[in-house]
């Protein structure tokens, strides 16, 4: 299980679904998608807190 906590105190978890893709990687889902928005771009992933609106950027290397 993965956890996300925003600076404002918003907490949500990402959990394994039990389903895997062709390479054996397990899918994850957001515990409560009302608390966190995930936006996938070409070179980064954005995590946006639904409470305060702050956005975090995770770069792809």
DOVEX-401941 format. One record per residue: residue number from 1; x, y, z of N, C-alpha, C, CB in turn. Coordinates in pm, 1 decimal, padded with zeros to 6 digits. Each point is the difference from the previous one (the first is absolute). Glycine has a CB too. Example, Ala and Ser with C-alpha at 12.3 -4.5 7.8 and 13.67 -1.06 7.14 Angstrom:
<atoms>
<1,<01319.0,-00569.0,00780.0>,<-00089.0,00119.0,00000.0>,<00090.0,00120.0,00000.0>,<-00189.2,-00117.3,00124.6>>,
<2,<00154.2,00222.3,-00196.6>,<00082.0,00119.0,00006.0>,<-00077.0,00109.0,00073.0>,<00118.4,-00062.8,-00214.5>>,
</atoms>
This chain:
<atoms>
<1,<00084.1,-00116.7,00000.0>,<-00084.1,00116.7,00000.0>,<00089.5,00124.3,00000.0>,<-00185.6,-00125.2,00121.7>>,
<2,<00146.2,00225.2,-00198.9>,<00069.2,00128.2,-00004.0>,<-00087.7,00103.5,00068.0>,<00121.3,-00061.4,-00214.2>>,
<3,<-00059.7,00159.4,00277.4>,<-00074.8,00106.2,00066.5>,<00041.7,00134.7,-00055.7>,<-00020.0,-00139.0,00208.1>>,
<4,<-00075.9,00232.0,-00214.0>,<00025.3,00136.8,-00042.2>,<-00050.6,00092.1,00109.7>,<-00017.8,-00060.4,-00246.8>>,
<5,<00101.9,00156.6,00286.6>,<-00042.6,00100.5,00097.0>,<00042.4,00136.8,-00049.6>,<00016.9,-00165.5,00190.4>>,
<6,<-00112.9,00254.2,-00207.1>,<00025.8,00136.3,-00044.7>,<00046.0,00084.7,00117.9>,<-00172.0,-00023.4,-00183.3>>,
<7,<00232.8,00135.1,00154.4>,<00042.4,00094.0,00104.8>,<-00118.6,00047.1,00083.7>,<00189.6,00074.0,-00146.0>>,
<8,<-00310.7,-00072.5,00088.4>,<-00118.5,00046.8,00072.3>,<-00055.0,-00105.3,00096.4>,<-00053.2,00145.5,-00195.1>>,
<9,<00106.5,-00267.9,00188.2>,<-00045.7,-00107.2,00088.3>,<-00090.8,-00101.4,-00067.5>,<00019.7,00160.1,00183.8>>,
<10,<-00060.2,-00135.8,-00307.5>,<-00080.7,-00095.3,-00075.8>,<00079.2,-00129.7,-00017.0>,<-00119.9,00188.6,-00121.9>>,
<11,<00058.9,-00300.2,00157.2>,<00064.9,-00130.6,-00013.6>,<-00088.2,-00092.6,-00082.5>,<00117.3,00030.2,00221.7>>,
<12,<-00055.7,-00105.6,-00309.2>,<-00069.5,-00104.5,-00073.5>,<00099.4,-00111.7,-00029.2>,<-00162.5,00167.1,-00102.6>>,
<13,<00111.3,-00283.0,00070.6>,<00085.2,-00116.0,-00027.1>,<-00026.3,-00052.8,-00140.2>,<00002.4,-00058.3,00244.6>>,
<14,<00099.0,-00002.9,-00298.6>,<-00010.6,-00071.8,-00125.7>,<00023.4,-00146.0,00034.0>,<00079.1,00199.3,-00142.7>>,
<15,<-00167.8,-00285.1,00098.7>,<00009.7,-00140.6,00039.5>,<00002.7,-00091.0,-00122.7>,<-00120.0,00052.8,00214.4>>,
<16,<00175.8,-00168.8,-00196.7>,<00010.1,-00099.6,-00106.3>,<-00136.4,-00064.6,-00022.7>,<00242.8,-00042.8,00057.5>>,
<17,<-00277.3,00024.4,-00184.7>,<-00130.3,-00058.1,-00034.2>,<00001.6,-00151.6,-00006.8>,<-00048.6,00206.1,-00124.6>>,
<18,<00167.1,-00264.9,00108.6>,<00009.1,-00144.5,-00017.4>,<00006.4,-00040.3,-00146.2>,<-00123.8,-00027.0,00212.0>>,
<19,<00095.2,00120.6,-00302.5>,<00007.9,-00025.3,-00143.7>,<00135.8,00044.1,-00052.0>,<-00249.5,00029.0,-00023.5>>,
<20,<00303.4,-00105.4,-00073.3>,<00131.0,00031.2,-00056.9>,<-00008.4,00014.7,-00151.1>,<00109.9,-00123.2,00187.7>>,
<21,<-00015.0,00198.2,-00244.4>,<00008.3,00011.7,-00145.2>,<00082.7,-00115.8,-00056.2>,<-00020.9,00252.3,00015.4>>,
<22,<00049.6,-00247.0,-00145.1>,<00071.8,-00108.8,-00067.0>,<00141.3,-00019.6,00052.8>,<-00135.8,00045.5,-00200.7>>,
<23,<00198.2,00059.9,00256.6>,<00135.3,-00009.0,00053.4>,<00001.7,-00036.7,00148.3>,<00070.7,00167.8,-00169.2>>,
<24,<-00186.0,-00193.5,00228.2>,<-00007.2,-00038.6,00139.7>,<-00004.1,00115.5,00098.3>,<00118.3,-00200.7,-00066.4>>,
<25,<-00134.9,00324.4,00015.1>,<-00007.5,00117.6,00087.6>,<-00142.5,00016.2,00049.5>,<00189.6,00112.5,-00123.5>>,
<26,<-00201.8,-00091.2,00252.7>,<-00132.8,00008.3,00061.0>,<-00058.2,00140.7,-00013.9>,<00065.0,-00180.7,00162.1>>,
<27,<-00193.6,00186.5,-00190.8>,<-00070.1,00127.4,-00010.3>,<-00026.3,00055.4,00139.3>,<-00105.9,-00071.5,-00217.3>>,
<28,<00107.0,00204.5,00228.5>,<-00037.4,00064.4,00125.2>,<-00115.5,00096.9,-00025.7>,<00237.0,-00022.8,00088.5>>,
<29,<-00315.1,00047.4,00015.5>,<-00110.8,00094.4,-00007.2>,<00006.9,00093.3,00119.5>,<-00143.2,-00167.1,-00124.2>>,
<30,<00083.2,00284.0,00108.5>,<-00005.0,00097.6,00108.6>,<-00114.2,-00037.5,00093.1>,<00096.4,00182.6,-00147.7>>,
<31,<-00068.6,-00181.3,00277.7>,<-00098.6,-00034.9,00101.7>,<-00124.2,00088.9,-00011.3>,<00185.8,-00076.7,00151.4>>,
<32,<-00167.6,00205.6,-00162.7>,<-00110.1,00095.4,-00008.8>,<00037.8,00102.7,-00105.5>,<-00067.4,-00034.4,00244.4>>,
<33,<00017.8,00017.3,-00366.7>,<00042.1,00088.3,-00108.7>,<-00058.1,00140.5,00011.0>,<00018.8,-00200.5,-00143.0>>,
<34,<-00098.5,00226.7,00244.8>,<-00048.6,00135.3,00025.7>,<00110.9,00084.6,00062.9>,<-00235.4,-00087.9,00029.2>>,
<35,<00333.8,00025.9,00032.6>,<00105.5,00071.9,00072.4>,<00122.0,00032.2,-00084.1>,<-00079.3,-00111.9,00202.0>>,
<36,<00099.6,00038.1,-00309.0>,<00122.9,00012.5,-00078.0>,<-00030.1,-00020.0,-00147.6>,<00136.0,-00081.5,00195.3>>,
<37,<-00083.5,00172.6,-00277.8>,<-00010.7,-00014.0,-00144.7>,<00137.3,-00034.4,-00054.0>,<-00193.1,00164.2,-00012.4>>,
<38,<00197.2,-00259.4,-00079.7>,<00125.0,-00040.2,-00063.2>,<-00010.6,00033.5,-00148.2>,<00040.2,-00186.3,00170.6>>,
<39,<00057.8,00264.1,-00219.8>,<00003.0,00040.3,-00140.4>,<00130.9,-00051.2,-00058.1>,<-00144.3,00207.9,00041.5>>,
<40,<00135.1,-00290.1,-00145.4>,<00117.8,-00059.2,-00064.0>,<00035.9,00081.4,-00123.3>,<-00061.2,-00230.4,00085.4>>,
<41,<00185.6,00275.9,-00091.2>,<00050.1,00073.1,-00115.5>,<00105.7,-00080.1,-00073.0>,<-00049.3,00214.7,00115.4>>,
<42,<00113.5,-00152.8,-00215.0>,<00103.8,-00068.0,-00077.1>,<00124.5,-00029.8,00082.0>,<-00087.1,00112.8,-00201.3>>,
<43,<00126.1,-00017.1,00288.3>,<00125.2,-00015.8,00073.6>,<-00018.3,00011.6,00150.6>,<00118.2,00091.0,-00197.0>>,
<44,<-00240.8,-00080.1,00242.8>,<-00021.0,00012.7,00143.8>,<-00141.3,-00042.7,00038.6>,<00167.1,00186.7,00006.4>>,
<45,<-00185.1,-00203.5,00123.1>,<-00130.7,-00031.2,00056.1>,<-00030.3,00108.3,00102.8>,<00026.5,-00253.0,-00038.5>>,
<46,<-00147.8,00307.5,00035.4>,<-00040.4,00102.6,00094.4>,<-00096.9,-00059.9,00100.6>,<00033.3,00180.1,-00173.4>>,
<47,<-00011.6,-00149.1,00300.3>,<-00088.9,-00041.3,00108.4>,<-00059.8,00127.2,00057.7>,<00135.9,-00211.7,00053.1>>,
<48,<-00267.4,00228.9,-00065.1>,<-00065.3,00123.0,00044.4>,<-00091.6,-00029.2,00117.8>,<00012.1,00093.8,-00233.0>>,
<49,<00011.3,-00022.8,00343.0>,<-00081.9,-00012.5,00119.7>,<-00134.3,00067.0,-00023.9>,<00205.4,-00005.3,00146.8>>,
<50,<-00313.3,-00066.1,-00122.8>,<-00133.5,00053.9,-00022.5>,<-00043.9,00096.8,00109.3>,<-00055.3,-00209.2,-00119.6>>,
<51,<00121.1,00206.2,00235.4>,<-00037.6,00089.1,00110.2>,<00059.3,00139.2,-00016.8>,<-00014.5,-00198.3,00149.8>>,
<52,<00145.7,00206.2,-00167.6>,<00065.2,00131.2,-00007.6>,<00038.0,00040.5,-00142.1>,<00085.3,-00040.2,00228.3>>,
<53,<-00086.9,-00056.1,-00323.1>,<00032.0,00030.6,-00138.8>,<00148.1,-00003.8,-00033.4>,<-00200.9,00136.8,-00000.1>>,
<54,<00285.4,-00164.2,00099.4>,<00143.5,-00004.9,-00025.4>,<00031.9,-00117.2,-00092.5>,<00047.2,00105.1,00225.2>>,
<55,<00045.6,-00084.5,-00317.2>,<00036.1,-00103.1,-00097.4>,<00147.4,-00036.6,00014.5>,<-00177.0,00084.6,-00158.5>>,
<56,<00203.6,-00213.6,00163.4>,<00135.8,-00054.4,00006.5>,<00031.9,-00060.9,-00136.0>,<-00017.5,-00046.0,00251.3>>,
<57,<00143.9,00056.4,-00291.7>,<00041.7,-00052.7,-00130.2>,<00107.9,-00104.8,00020.5>,<-00056.8,00218.3,-00113.3>>,
<58,<00035.0,-00336.4,00055.9>,<00094.8,-00109.9,00004.5>,<00057.3,-00017.5,-00139.9>,<-00124.4,-00114.2,00190.9>>,
<59,<00254.6,00146.4,-00207.1>,<00065.5,-00007.3,-00129.6>,<00034.9,-00142.6,-00039.8>,<00089.4,00226.8,00040.7>>,
<60,<-00097.1,-00254.8,-00169.4>,<00045.5,-00128.0,-00052.5>,<00145.2,00016.4,-00042.7>,<-00234.8,-00064.9,-00076.8>>,
<61,<00319.8,-00025.6,00120.5>,<00142.6,00006.8,-00035.5>,<00038.9,-00110.2,-00091.4>,<00047.5,00105.8,00213.7>>,
</atoms>
